[in-house]
Structures are given as C-alpha cells and as structure tokens.
C-alpha cells in the first residue's frame, strides 16, 4: 500500500517515489512507495483525482515490474487511454502548468510577501552574432569564468545582477545554457542591470 503525502512542489502536480534495497550491486526489492500531490496549485476534486490516478499508473507499472519504453511509455499510454475512454478522466502523460493551473491563494500571498529575488545574469554575445542571457547559480561563477568564457566562440560577455521578473521563469544553471534575445533587448536590459563585482 503506498503512502500518500502532500507536497508544495511547483514543477510537479504529483510524483511517485520509492526506496531500493540492493544486494551485491543488484536491486532485490522496492519499498516505501509514496505518492505525493502538490498543494501549490488550486485543484478541483476531479483534477486531484486525475493526478492521483496518473501516479497510480506509475505505481502499478513499478510495483508489478511491467517493462515499459519510458516513464510515460507505451504501457503507460495504453493504461491511461483505457481509463480515459472508460471513465472520461483525460489523464495526460505531461501536464502543461501554463494551461490553466493557478497558484493557490496561500502560496500566492506567500510569494507576494517575499522580497524580490536577486538573479546573477551572464550576458553573452557569440561569434554567430547571437545574444543570450543565462540565469546562473552564484556557485558556478568561478568555474564558468575559468573554463568557458575565454573560448573563441564567445565575442563578449558580462556579469550582472538584477531583480527583474523576466528571469523568474528561467532555470538557474551551472553551465552555459540560456535564452536567446534580440540585440535591442540585450543592450536595453544590460544598461538597466547592475554590473556584478565579485566580493
């Protein structure tokens, strides 16, 4: 019987977790199955049930060691499709969190009370003439400076700090992974941001 818990995850509406027991490098059993449902978003009872059934499909596949082609593979899709057709659930492999999912009032108020977040931004121009902004983890600053930023494909770069909400939806990275922007946007935003000086 799985354990059911609530979470406040922002990126997952539901999740299945379990522990593994290993012997001589071989997994001999899985145990402590836990299904989590996020309270970060407002959900109707029907939506919550739909997310729980999604996770129960994962649980079934894992518990009975059903071989599938991926996390949301052929077997998962078949089971979801059968439940959808028979009971009208509309279970999806991936839920788009931008598609009508609203942050609950509790977390919305909590977010509003927080001071604006400070972002460390790496602004890049590469030799193809393209411009990028990267939202960088402060812990990765030294590594990027040392290992990546002196490569010939990087024409210019600058480090900045900002509280601009534009960077809120961007993942915080430890590598050169960013968002391509126009030259006009690059120049305008780098003027508005504060030049970062390492302490």
RORODO-422919 format. One record per residue (C-alpha): residue number from 0; z, y, x. Coordinates in steps of 0.05 Angstrom, whole numbers. Layout:
// RORODO-422919
<rec pos="NUM" up="Z" north="Y" east="X"/>
...
END
This chain:
// RORODO-422919
<rec pos="0" up="0" north="0" east="0"/>
<rec pos="1" up="-20" north="67" east="32"/>
<rec pos="2" up="29" north="124" east="38"/>
<rec pos="3" up="8" north="187" east="1"/>
<rec pos="4" up="23" north="255" east="31"/>
<rec pos="5" up="5" north="328" east="20"/>
<rec pos="6" up="-22" north="370" east="77"/>
<rec pos="7" up="-44" north="442" east="87"/>
<rec pos="8" up="-109" north="425" east="124"/>
<rec pos="9" up="-163" north="478" east="119"/>
<rec pos="10" up="-222" north="436" east="142"/>
<rec pos="11" up="-208" north="372" east="104"/>
<rec pos="12" up="-194" north="365" east="30"/>
<rec pos="13" up="-170" north="294" east="42"/>
<rec pos="14" up="-160" north="247" east="100"/>
<rec pos="15" up="-144" north="174" east="116"/>
<rec pos="16" up="-101" north="158" east="177"/>
<rec pos="17" up="-72" north="93" east="204"/>
<rec pos="18" up="-40" north="65" east="266"/>
<rec pos="19" up="-66" north="9" east="310"/>
<rec pos="20" up="-28" north="-47" east="344"/>
<rec pos="21" up="-61" north="-72" east="409"/>
<rec pos="22" up="-50" north="-135" east="450"/>
<rec pos="23" up="-85" north="-145" east="516"/>
<rec pos="24" up="-134" north="-89" east="501"/>
<rec pos="25" up="-153" north="-118" east="433"/>
<rec pos="26" up="-134" north="-88" east="367"/>
<rec pos="27" up="-97" north="-141" east="327"/>
<rec pos="28" up="-78" north="-101" east="265"/>
<rec pos="29" up="-78" north="-34" east="230"/>
<rec pos="30" up="-17" north="-9" east="194"/>
<rec pos="31" up="18" north="52" east="164"/>
<rec pos="32" up="-43" north="73" east="124"/>
<rec pos="33" up="-34" north="145" east="100"/>
<rec pos="34" up="-78" north="183" east="52"/>
<rec pos="35" up="-69" north="259" east="54"/>
<rec pos="36" up="-91" north="310" east="2"/>
<rec pos="37" up="-95" north="383" east="23"/>
<rec pos="38" up="-58" north="436" east="-18"/>
<rec pos="39" up="-94" north="492" east="18"/>
<rec pos="40" up="-146" north="497" east="-37"/>
<rec pos="41" up="-138" north="504" east="-113"/>
<rec pos="42" up="-158" north="438" east="-145"/>
<rec pos="43" up="-163" north="415" east="-216"/>
<rec pos="44" up="-133" north="347" east="-231"/>
<rec pos="45" up="-204" north="318" east="-235"/>
<rec pos="46" up="-222" north="347" east="-166"/>
<rec pos="47" up="-158" north="320" east="-135"/>
<rec pos="48" up="-171" north="251" east="-164"/>
<rec pos="49" up="-243" north="253" east="-138"/>
<rec pos="50" up="-219" north="269" east="-67"/>
<rec pos="51" up="-166" north="214" east="-71"/>
<rec pos="52" up="-219" north="163" east="-93"/>
<rec pos="53" up="-263" north="185" east="-35"/>
<rec pos="54" up="-205" north="169" east="12"/>
<rec pos="55" up="-191" north="104" east="-25"/>
<rec pos="56" up="-262" north="81" east="-9"/>
<rec pos="57" up="-248" north="94" east="64"/>
<rec pos="58" up="-183" north="56" east="56"/>
<rec pos="59" up="-217" north="-4" east="24"/>
<rec pos="60" up="-271" north="-7" east="78"/>
<rec pos="61" up="-219" north="-2" east="134"/>
<rec pos="62" up="-167" north="-48" east="104"/>
<rec pos="63" up="-216" north="-104" east="88"/>
<rec pos="64" up="-254" north="-92" east="154"/>
<rec pos="65" up="-320" north="-81" east="119"/>
<rec pos="66" up="-374" north="-65" east="171"/>
<rec pos="67" up="-410" north="0" east="156"/>
<rec pos="68" up="-464" north="40" east="191"/>
<rec pos="69" up="-418" north="101" east="199"/>
<rec pos="70" up="-358" north="138" east="169"/>
<rec pos="71" up="-400" north="154" east="107"/>
<rec pos="72" up="-450" north="98" east="119"/>
<rec pos="73" up="-489" north="52" east="73"/>
<rec pos="74" up="-429" north="14" east="45"/>
<rec pos="75" up="-390" north="79" east="32"/>
<rec pos="76" up="-450" north="110" east="-3"/>
<rec pos="77" up="-461" north="47" east="-45"/>
<rec pos="78" up="-389" north="45" east="-69"/>
<rec pos="79" up="-388" north="120" east="-84"/>
<rec pos="80" up="-454" north="115" east="-121"/>
<rec pos="81" up="-429" north="57" east="-164"/>
<rec pos="82" up="-365" north="95" east="-183"/>
<rec pos="83" up="-405" north="158" east="-197"/>
<rec pos="84" up="-454" north="121" east="-243"/>
<rec pos="85" up="-400" north="81" east="-279"/>
<rec pos="86" up="-346" north="135" east="-287"/>
<rec pos="87" up="-381" north="201" east="-274"/>
<rec pos="88" up="-339" north="221" east="-213"/>
<rec pos="89" up="-390" north="258" east="-169"/>
<rec pos="90" up="-358" north="232" east="-105"/>
<rec pos="91" up="-393" north="263" east="-45"/>
<rec pos="92" up="-397" north="240" east="27"/>
<rec pos="93" up="-384" north="311" east="52"/>
<rec pos="94" up="-353" north="367" east="11"/>
<rec pos="95" up="-380" north="437" east="26"/>
<rec pos="96" up="-318" north="481" east="29"/>
<rec pos="97" up="-362" north="543" east="16"/>
<rec pos="98" up="-385" north="513" east="-50"/>
<rec pos="99" up="-333" north="539" east="-99"/>
<rec pos="100" up="-269" north="516" east="-64"/>
<rec pos="101" up="-219" north="573" east="-68"/>
<rec pos="102" up="-158" north="581" east="-24"/>
<rec pos="103" up="-94" north="572" east="-65"/>
<rec pos="104" up="-54" north="634" east="-82"/>
<rec pos="105" up="4" north="612" east="-38"/>
<rec pos="106" up="-39" north="607" east="25"/>
<rec pos="107" up="-79" north="668" east="7"/>
<rec pos="108" up="-16" north="710" east="5"/>
<rec pos="109" up="9" north="678" east="69"/>
<rec pos="110" up="-56" north="696" east="104"/>
<rec pos="111" up="-52" north="768" east="80"/>
<rec pos="112" up="18" north="775" east="109"/>
<rec pos="113" up="-4" north="753" east="178"/>
<rec pos="114" up="-22" north="806" east="229"/>
<rec pos="115" up="-97" north="807" east="245"/>
<rec pos="116" up="-116" north="754" east="296"/>
<rec pos="117" up="-138" north="774" east="366"/>
<rec pos="118" up="-202" north="740" east="389"/>
<rec pos="119" up="-226" north="731" east="460"/>
<rec pos="120" up="-302" north="740" east="458"/>
<rec pos="121" up="-352" north="723" east="512"/>
<rec pos="122" up="-416" north="764" east="501"/>
<rec pos="123" up="-477" north="734" east="535"/>
<rec pos="124" up="-549" north="753" east="548"/>
<rec pos="125" up="-592" north="695" east="574"/>
<rec pos="126" up="-657" north="696" east="612"/>
<rec pos="127" up="-697" north="679" east="549"/>
<rec pos="128" up="-677" north="748" east="523"/>
<rec pos="129" up="-629" north="720" east="471"/>
<rec pos="130" up="-559" north="746" east="457"/>
<rec pos="131" up="-497" north="705" east="440"/>
<rec pos="132" up="-424" north="714" east="421"/>
<rec pos="133" up="-375" north="659" east="438"/>
<rec pos="134" up="-305" north="655" east="409"/>
<rec pos="135" up="-267" north="629" east="470"/>
<rec pos="136" up="-198" north="597" east="478"/>
<rec pos="137" up="-159" north="641" east="528"/>
<rec pos="138" up="-142" north="576" east="566"/>
<rec pos="139" up="-215" north="566" east="581"/>
<rec pos="140" up="-226" north="635" east="612"/>
<rec pos="141" up="-216" north="616" east="685"/>
<rec pos="142" up="-258" north="552" east="680"/>
<rec pos="143" up="-317" north="588" east="648"/>
<rec pos="144" up="-313" north="645" east="699"/>
<rec pos="145" up="-313" north="595" east="757"/>
<rec pos="146" up="-361" north="541" east="734"/>
<rec pos="147" up="-411" north="570" east="685"/>
<rec pos="148" up="-420" north="645" east="685"/>
<rec pos="149" up="-456" north="652" east="752"/>
<rec pos="150" up="-514" north="608" east="733"/>
<rec pos="151" up="-583" north="638" east="739"/>
<rec pos="152" up="-599" north="629" east="664"/>
<rec pos="153" up="-544" north="680" east="647"/>
<rec pos="154" up="-570" north="750" east="658"/>
<rec pos="155" up="-507" north="787" east="638"/>
<rec pos="156" up="-441" north="774" east="606"/>
<rec pos="157" up="-377" north="810" east="587"/>
<rec pos="158" up="-308" north="791" east="562"/>
<rec pos="159" up="-279" north="828" east="502"/>
<rec pos="160" up="-221" north="826" east="454"/>
<rec pos="161" up="-226" north="843" east="380"/>
<rec pos="162" up="-193" north="833" east="313"/>
<rec pos="163" up="-260" north="835" east="276"/>
<rec pos="164" up="-261" north="785" east="219"/>
<rec pos="165" up="-333" north="768" east="238"/>
<rec pos="166" up="-303" north="718" east="287"/>
<rec pos="167" up="-255" north="686" east="237"/>
<rec pos="168" up="-303" north="631" east="216"/>
<rec pos="169" up="-326" north="615" east="287"/>
<rec pos="170" up="-296" north="555" east="323"/>
<rec pos="171" up="-252" north="571" east="383"/>
<rec pos="172" up="-289" north="539" east="442"/>
<rec pos="173" up="-275" north="518" east="513"/>
<rec pos="174" up="-349" north="514" east="531"/>
<rec pos="175" up="-410" north="559" east="526"/>
<rec pos="176" up="-421" north="548" east="452"/>
<rec pos="177" up="-433" north="609" east="409"/>
<rec pos="178" up="-472" north="645" east="355"/>
<rec pos="179" up="-539" north="677" east="368"/>
<rec pos="180" up="-542" north="750" east="348"/>
<rec pos="181" up="-594" north="805" east="348"/>
<rec pos="182" up="-598" north="855" east="406"/>
<rec pos="183" up="-578" north="911" east="359"/>
<rec pos="184" up="-516" north="874" east="334"/>
<rec pos="185" up="-498" north="854" east="405"/>
<rec pos="186" up="-500" north="926" east="430"/>
<rec pos="187" up="-464" north="954" east="370"/>
<rec pos="188" up="-407" north="904" east="370"/>
<rec pos="189" up="-395" north="904" east="445"/>
<rec pos="190" up="-386" north="980" east="440"/>
<rec pos="191" up="-334" north="971" east="385"/>
<rec pos="192" up="-295" north="915" east="421"/>
<rec pos="193" up="-244" north="925" east="477"/>
<rec pos="194" up="-262" north="904" east="547"/>
<rec pos="195" up="-217" north="845" east="566"/>
<rec pos="196" up="-177" north="854" east="630"/>
<rec pos="197" up="-143" north="790" east="654"/>
<rec pos="198" up="-70" north="802" east="668"/>
END
